Amino acid sequence: MANHAAGYDIPQPPYPPEKFEVTSGTDKITLSWVAASGGPLVTGWHIYRAKGTYSFPIIGEALADHGGLGHELIANLAASETRFEDATAARGENYYYFIQAVGNAAANNGAAMTPAGALKSNQHWTQTYLPASLKRAPVVA
């Protein structure tokens, strides 16, 4: 609050999607979203996926050190995208996802005592808590 009152221009992250849906399919899991209107510029989207559990706090490179638990970045998409098909999901596994809106790195030079670079929306707005998985293919008669 003191920074705001002092007139510092504190950079804001982009808004998370207004709507985020995950749909299990027979050979892929489809993610779709509606971008929020207004707010800071969105320059892209990051899609993260966890296998088996959503509650492991590790995100990114350290997955191998934790038995593969945690969320892994699986897609880096353009701002115009509103859909992603996860065709790398394995049958018999449960997956959990979240999406982050990625901001403009030039809008955050680090002068406001934030780490310089692109800010991202909060992962908890779109974190899924119900598993998605590949459905069994229909039986051909």
Biotite code that builds the C-alpha atoms (Angstrom):
import biotite.structure as struc

atoms = struc.array([
    struc.Atom([0.000, 0.000, 0.000], chain_id="A", res_id=1, res_name="MET", atom_name="CA", element="C"),
    struc.Atom([2.856, 2.387, 0.779], chain_id="A", res_id=2, res_name="ALA", atom_name="CA", element="C"),
    struc.Atom([4.293, 1.913, -2.724], chain_id="A", res_id=3, res_name="ASN", atom_name="CA", element="C"),
    struc.Atom([0.942, 2.769, -4.285], chain_id="A", res_id=4, res_name="HIS", atom_name="CA", element="C"),
    struc.Atom([0.490, 5.803, -2.040], chain_id="A", res_id=5, res_name="ALA", atom_name="CA", element="C"),
    struc.Atom([4.023, 6.974, -2.905], chain_id="A", res_id=6, res_name="ALA", atom_name="CA", element="C"),
    struc.Atom([3.109, 7.040, -6.592], chain_id="A", res_id=7, res_name="GLY", atom_name="CA", element="C"),
    struc.Atom([5.227, 4.086, -7.728], chain_id="A", res_id=8, res_name="TYR", atom_name="CA", element="C"),
    struc.Atom([4.061, 2.644, -11.027], chain_id="A", res_id=9, res_name="ASP", atom_name="CA", element="C"),
    struc.Atom([3.692, -0.985, -9.954], chain_id="A", res_id=10, res_name="ILE", atom_name="CA", element="C"),
    struc.Atom([3.307, -3.287, -12.971], chain_id="A", res_id=11, res_name="PRO", atom_name="CA", element="C"),
    struc.Atom([0.241, -5.518, -13.045], chain_id="A", res_id=12, res_name="GLN", atom_name="CA", element="C"),
    struc.Atom([0.068, -9.043, -14.439], chain_id="A", res_id=13, res_name="PRO", atom_name="CA", element="C"),
    struc.Atom([-2.465, -9.798, -17.170], chain_id="A", res_id=14, res_name="PRO", atom_name="CA", element="C"),
    struc.Atom([-5.853, -11.076, -16.102], chain_id="A", res_id=15, res_name="TYR", atom_name="CA", element="C"),
    struc.Atom([-6.452, -14.845, -16.123], chain_id="A", res_id=16, res_name="PRO", atom_name="CA", element="C"),
    struc.Atom([-9.002, -16.265, -18.563], chain_id="A", res_id=17, res_name="PRO", atom_name="CA", element="C"),
    struc.Atom([-12.641, -15.564, -17.716], chain_id="A", res_id=18, res_name="GLU", atom_name="CA", element="C"),
    struc.Atom([-13.545, -19.164, -18.531], chain_id="A", res_id=19, res_name="LYS", atom_name="CA", element="C"),
    struc.Atom([-11.367, -22.298, -18.675], chain_id="A", res_id=20, res_name="PHE", atom_name="CA", element="C"),
    struc.Atom([-12.660, -25.760, -19.630], chain_id="A", res_id=21, res_name="GLU", atom_name="CA", element="C"),
    struc.Atom([-10.901, -29.118, -19.800], chain_id="A", res_id=22, res_name="VAL", atom_name="CA", element="C"),
    struc.Atom([-12.621, -31.914, -21.741], chain_id="A", res_id=23, res_name="THR", atom_name="CA", element="C"),
    struc.Atom([-11.519, -35.557, -21.721], chain_id="A", res_id=24, res_name="SER", atom_name="CA", element="C"),
    struc.Atom([-11.639, -37.274, -25.104], chain_id="A", res_id=25, res_name="GLY", atom_name="CA", element="C"),
    struc.Atom([-10.796, -40.678, -26.572], chain_id="A", res_id=26, res_name="THR", atom_name="CA", element="C"),
    struc.Atom([-7.371, -39.718, -27.949], chain_id="A", res_id=27, res_name="ASP", atom_name="CA", element="C"),
    struc.Atom([-6.697, -36.227, -26.544], chain_id="A", res_id=28, res_name="LYS", atom_name="CA", element="C"),
    struc.Atom([-7.640, -33.848, -23.749], chain_id="A", res_id=29, res_name="ILE", atom_name="CA", element="C"),
    struc.Atom([-8.946, -30.513, -25.021], chain_id="A", res_id=30, res_name="THR", atom_name="CA", element="C"),
    struc.Atom([-8.435, -27.245, -23.168], chain_id="A", res_id=31, res_name="LEU", atom_name="CA", element="C"),
    struc.Atom([-10.376, -24.141, -24.169], chain_id="A", res_id=32, res_name="SER", atom_name="CA", element="C"),
    struc.Atom([-10.631, -20.683, -22.640], chain_id="A", res_id=33, res_name="TRP", atom_name="CA", element="C"),
    struc.Atom([-12.053, -17.210, -23.049], chain_id="A", res_id=34, res_name="VAL", atom_name="CA", element="C"),
    struc.Atom([-9.579, -14.374, -22.560], chain_id="A", res_id=35, res_name="ALA", atom_name="CA", element="C"),
    struc.Atom([-10.528, -11.715, -20.027], chain_id="A", res_id=36, res_name="ALA", atom_name="CA", element="C"),
    struc.Atom([-11.564, -8.373, -21.413], chain_id="A", res_id=37, res_name="SER", atom_name="CA", element="C"),
    struc.Atom([-9.508, -5.380, -20.328], chain_id="A", res_id=38, res_name="GLY", atom_name="CA", element="C"),
    struc.Atom([-6.444, -5.393, -18.155], chain_id="A", res_id=39, res_name="GLY", atom_name="CA", element="C"),
    struc.Atom([-2.776, -5.433, -19.140], chain_id="A", res_id=40, res_name="PRO", atom_name="CA", element="C"),
    struc.Atom([-1.737, -6.738, -22.561], chain_id="A", res_id=41, res_name="LEU", atom_name="CA", element="C"),
    struc.Atom([-1.621, -10.536, -22.958], chain_id="A", res_id=42, res_name="VAL", atom_name="CA", element="C"),
    struc.Atom([1.274, -11.615, -25.195], chain_id="A", res_id=43, res_name="THR", atom_name="CA", element="C"),
    struc.Atom([0.780, -15.365, -24.852], chain_id="A", res_id=44, res_name="GLY", atom_name="CA", element="C"),
    struc.Atom([-0.446, -18.316, -22.825], chain_id="A", res_id=45, res_name="TRP", atom_name="CA", element="C"),
    struc.Atom([1.442, -20.973, -20.847], chain_id="A", res_id=46, res_name="HIS", atom_name="CA", element="C"),
    struc.Atom([-0.263, -24.340, -20.340], chain_id="A", res_id=47, res_name="ILE", atom_name="CA", element="C"),
    struc.Atom([0.913, -26.478, -17.418], chain_id="A", res_id=48, res_name="TYR", atom_name="CA", element="C"),
    struc.Atom([0.061, -30.114, -16.706], chain_id="A", res_id=49, res_name="ARG", atom_name="CA", element="C"),
    struc.Atom([0.524, -32.358, -13.672], chain_id="A", res_id=50, res_name="ALA", atom_name="CA", element="C"),
    struc.Atom([0.153, -36.126, -13.640], chain_id="A", res_id=51, res_name="LYS", atom_name="CA", element="C"),
    struc.Atom([-1.490, -37.955, -10.747], chain_id="A", res_id=52, res_name="GLY", atom_name="CA", element="C"),
    struc.Atom([-2.027, -35.062, -8.329], chain_id="A", res_id=53, res_name="THR", atom_name="CA", element="C"),
    struc.Atom([-2.683, -31.333, -8.450], chain_id="A", res_id=54, res_name="TYR", atom_name="CA", element="C"),
    struc.Atom([-1.375, -30.536, -4.974], chain_id="A", res_id=55, res_name="SER", atom_name="CA", element="C"),
    struc.Atom([2.396, -30.848, -5.464], chain_id="A", res_id=56, res_name="PHE", atom_name="CA", element="C"),
    struc.Atom([3.866, -27.321, -5.361], chain_id="A", res_id=57, res_name="PRO", atom_name="CA", element="C"),
    struc.Atom([6.751, -27.807, -7.817], chain_id="A", res_id=58, res_name="ILE", atom_name="CA", element="C"),
    struc.Atom([6.423, -26.028, -11.174], chain_id="A", res_id=59, res_name="ILE", atom_name="CA", element="C"),
    struc.Atom([8.893, -26.366, -14.022], chain_id="A", res_id=60, res_name="GLY", atom_name="CA", element="C"),
    struc.Atom([12.404, -27.798, -14.263], chain_id="A", res_id=61, res_name="GLU", atom_name="CA", element="C"),
    struc.Atom([12.607, -29.481, -10.852], chain_id="A", res_id=62, res_name="ALA", atom_name="CA", element="C"),
    struc.Atom([10.092, -32.212, -11.793], chain_id="A", res_id=63, res_name="LEU", atom_name="CA", element="C"),
    struc.Atom([12.776, -34.842, -12.362], chain_id="A", res_id=64, res_name="ALA", atom_name="CA", element="C"),
    struc.Atom([14.080, -34.272, -8.826], chain_id="A", res_id=65, res_name="ASP", atom_name="CA", element="C"),
    struc.Atom([10.648, -35.048, -7.363], chain_id="A", res_id=66, res_name="HIS", atom_name="CA", element="C"),
    struc.Atom([9.697, -38.251, -9.131], chain_id="A", res_id=67, res_name="GLY", atom_name="CA", element="C"),
    struc.Atom([7.863, -36.436, -11.909], chain_id="A", res_id=68, res_name="GLY", atom_name="CA", element="C"),
    struc.Atom([5.369, -34.803, -9.530], chain_id="A", res_id=69, res_name="LEU", atom_name="CA", element="C"),
    struc.Atom([4.352, -31.212, -10.087], chain_id="A", res_id=70, res_name="GLY", atom_name="CA", element="C"),
    struc.Atom([3.279, -29.086, -13.022], chain_id="A", res_id=71, res_name="HIS", atom_name="CA", element="C"),
    struc.Atom([5.233, -29.078, -16.270], chain_id="A", res_id=72, res_name="GLU", atom_name="CA", element="C"),
    struc.Atom([5.021, -26.424, -18.988], chain_id="A", res_id=73, res_name="LEU", atom_name="CA", element="C"),
    struc.Atom([3.608, -28.294, -21.998], chain_id="A", res_id=74, res_name="ILE", atom_name="CA", element="C"),
    struc.Atom([2.682, -25.429, -24.325], chain_id="A", res_id=75, res_name="ALA", atom_name="CA", element="C"),
    struc.Atom([3.716, -21.845, -25.001], chain_id="A", res_id=76, res_name="ASN", atom_name="CA", element="C"),
    struc.Atom([0.968, -20.351, -27.177], chain_id="A", res_id=77, res_name="LEU", atom_name="CA", element="C"),
    struc.Atom([0.294, -17.073, -28.969], chain_id="A", res_id=78, res_name="ALA", atom_name="CA", element="C"),
    struc.Atom([-2.096, -14.542, -27.437], chain_id="A", res_id=79, res_name="ALA", atom_name="CA", element="C"),
    struc.Atom([-4.636, -15.227, -30.204], chain_id="A", res_id=80, res_name="SER", atom_name="CA", element="C"),
    struc.Atom([-5.002, -18.912, -29.243], chain_id="A", res_id=81, res_name="GLU", atom_name="CA", element="C"),
    struc.Atom([-8.070, -20.027, -27.266], chain_id="A", res_id=82, res_name="THR", atom_name="CA", element="C"),
    struc.Atom([-7.760, -23.810, -27.554], chain_id="A", res_id=83, res_name="ARG", atom_name="CA", element="C"),
    struc.Atom([-5.112, -26.484, -26.999], chain_id="A", res_id=84, res_name="PHE", atom_name="CA", element="C"),
    struc.Atom([-5.289, -30.230, -27.611], chain_id="A", res_id=85, res_name="GLU", atom_name="CA", element="C"),
    struc.Atom([-3.072, -32.344, -25.372], chain_id="A", res_id=86, res_name="ASP", atom_name="CA", element="C"),
    struc.Atom([-2.341, -35.336, -27.587], chain_id="A", res_id=87, res_name="ALA", atom_name="CA", element="C"),
    struc.Atom([0.607, -36.463, -25.416], chain_id="A", res_id=88, res_name="THR", atom_name="CA", element="C"),
    struc.Atom([-1.544, -37.642, -22.495], chain_id="A", res_id=89, res_name="ALA", atom_name="CA", element="C"),
    struc.Atom([-1.185, -41.345, -21.707], chain_id="A", res_id=90, res_name="ALA", atom_name="CA", element="C"),
    struc.Atom([-4.180, -43.632, -21.332], chain_id="A", res_id=91, res_name="ARG", atom_name="CA", element="C"),
    struc.Atom([-4.821, -44.665, -17.726], chain_id="A", res_id=92, res_name="GLY", atom_name="CA", element="C"),
    struc.Atom([-3.332, -41.495, -16.175], chain_id="A", res_id=93, res_name="GLU", atom_name="CA", element="C"),
    struc.Atom([-5.128, -38.614, -14.485], chain_id="A", res_id=94, res_name="ASN", atom_name="CA", element="C"),
    struc.Atom([-4.036, -35.091, -15.425], chain_id="A", res_id=95, res_name="TYR", atom_name="CA", element="C"),
    struc.Atom([-4.529, -31.663, -13.878], chain_id="A", res_id=96, res_name="TYR", atom_name="CA", element="C"),
    struc.Atom([-4.009, -28.383, -15.727], chain_id="A", res_id=97, res_name="TYR", atom_name="CA", element="C"),
    struc.Atom([-3.735, -24.659, -15.333], chain_id="A", res_id=98, res_name="PHE", atom_name="CA", element="C"),
    struc.Atom([-3.208, -21.838, -17.801], chain_id="A", res_id=99, res_name="ILE", atom_name="CA", element="C"),
    struc.Atom([-1.406, -18.553, -17.240], chain_id="A", res_id=100, res_name="GLN", atom_name="CA", element="C"),
    struc.Atom([-1.770, -15.383, -19.273], chain_id="A", res_id=101, res_name="ALA", atom_name="CA", element="C"),
    struc.Atom([1.698, -14.011, -20.049], chain_id="A", res_id=102, res_name="VAL", atom_name="CA", element="C"),
    struc.Atom([2.217, -10.253, -20.023], chain_id="A", res_id=103, res_name="GLY", atom_name="CA", element="C"),
    struc.Atom([4.466, -7.922, -21.984], chain_id="A", res_id=104, res_name="ASN", atom_name="CA", element="C"),
    struc.Atom([8.055, -8.160, -20.687], chain_id="A", res_id=105, res_name="ALA", atom_name="CA", element="C"),
    struc.Atom([8.731, -4.566, -21.779], chain_id="A", res_id=106, res_name="ALA", atom_name="CA", element="C"),
    struc.Atom([6.040, -3.338, -19.367], chain_id="A", res_id=107, res_name="ALA", atom_name="CA", element="C"),
    struc.Atom([8.045, -4.609, -16.362], chain_id="A", res_id=108, res_name="ASN", atom_name="CA", element="C"),
    struc.Atom([11.640, -3.401, -16.316], chain_id="A", res_id=109, res_name="ASN", atom_name="CA", element="C"),
    struc.Atom([12.159, -4.195, -12.624], chain_id="A", res_id=110, res_name="GLY", atom_name="CA", element="C"),
    struc.Atom([12.218, -0.562, -11.490], chain_id="A", res_id=111, res_name="ALA", atom_name="CA", element="C"),
    struc.Atom([9.173, -1.071, -9.235], chain_id="A", res_id=112, res_name="ALA", atom_name="CA", element="C"),
    struc.Atom([11.059, -3.673, -7.180], chain_id="A", res_id=113, res_name="MET", atom_name="CA", element="C"),
    struc.Atom([9.490, -6.589, -9.034], chain_id="A", res_id=114, res_name="THR", atom_name="CA", element="C"),
    struc.Atom([11.636, -9.106, -10.908], chain_id="A", res_id=115, res_name="PRO", atom_name="CA", element="C"),
    struc.Atom([12.094, -7.772, -14.453], chain_id="A", res_id=116, res_name="ALA", atom_name="CA", element="C"),
    struc.Atom([10.376, -9.618, -17.286], chain_id="A", res_id=117, res_name="GLY", atom_name="CA", element="C"),
    struc.Atom([6.933, -10.801, -18.274], chain_id="A", res_id=118, res_name="ALA", atom_name="CA", element="C"),
    struc.Atom([4.453, -11.117, -15.437], chain_id="A", res_id=119, res_name="LEU", atom_name="CA", element="C"),
    struc.Atom([1.930, -13.970, -15.472], chain_id="A", res_id=120, res_name="LYS", atom_name="CA", element="C"),
    struc.Atom([-1.596, -14.333, -14.150], chain_id="A", res_id=121, res_name="SER", atom_name="CA", element="C"),
    struc.Atom([-2.100, -16.302, -10.953], chain_id="A", res_id=122, res_name="ASN", atom_name="CA", element="C"),
    struc.Atom([-2.175, -20.059, -11.541], chain_id="A", res_id=123, res_name="GLN", atom_name="CA", element="C"),
    struc.Atom([-4.836, -20.648, -8.902], chain_id="A", res_id=124, res_name="HIS", atom_name="CA", element="C"),
    struc.Atom([-7.572, -18.945, -10.948], chain_id="A", res_id=125, res_name="TRP", atom_name="CA", element="C"),
    struc.Atom([-7.488, -21.762, -13.502], chain_id="A", res_id=126, res_name="THR", atom_name="CA", element="C"),
    struc.Atom([-6.054, -24.699, -11.521], chain_id="A", res_id=127, res_name="GLN", atom_name="CA", element="C"),
    struc.Atom([-8.150, -27.828, -12.133], chain_id="A", res_id=128, res_name="THR", atom_name="CA", element="C"),
    struc.Atom([-8.988, -30.043, -9.167], chain_id="A", res_id=129, res_name="TYR", atom_name="CA", element="C"),
    struc.Atom([-10.940, -32.744, -10.985], chain_id="A", res_id=130, res_name="LEU", atom_name="CA", element="C"),
    struc.Atom([-8.859, -35.108, -13.116], chain_id="A", res_id=131, res_name="PRO", atom_name="CA", element="C"),
    struc.Atom([-8.956, -35.283, -16.894], chain_id="A", res_id=132, res_name="ALA", atom_name="CA", element="C"),
    struc.Atom([-8.004, -38.505, -18.657], chain_id="A", res_id=133, res_name="SER", atom_name="CA", element="C"),
    struc.Atom([-8.295, -40.255, -21.980], chain_id="A", res_id=134, res_name="LEU", atom_name="CA", element="C"),
    struc.Atom([-11.613, -42.032, -22.278], chain_id="A", res_id=135, res_name="LYS", atom_name="CA", element="C"),
    struc.Atom([-11.795, -45.573, -23.509], chain_id="A", res_id=136, res_name="ARG", atom_name="CA", element="C"),
    struc.Atom([-12.304, -45.675, -27.264], chain_id="A", res_id=137, res_name="ALA", atom_name="CA", element="C"),
    struc.Atom([-15.784, -46.769, -28.380], chain_id="A", res_id=138, res_name="PRO", atom_name="CA", element="C"),
    struc.Atom([-16.203, -50.467, -29.117], chain_id="A", res_id=139, res_name="VAL", atom_name="CA", element="C"),
    struc.Atom([-16.620, -51.135, -32.839], chain_id="A", res_id=140, res_name="VAL", atom_name="CA", element="C"),
    struc.Atom([-19.279, -53.793, -33.488], chain_id="A", res_id=141, res_name="ALA", atom_name="CA", element="C"),
])
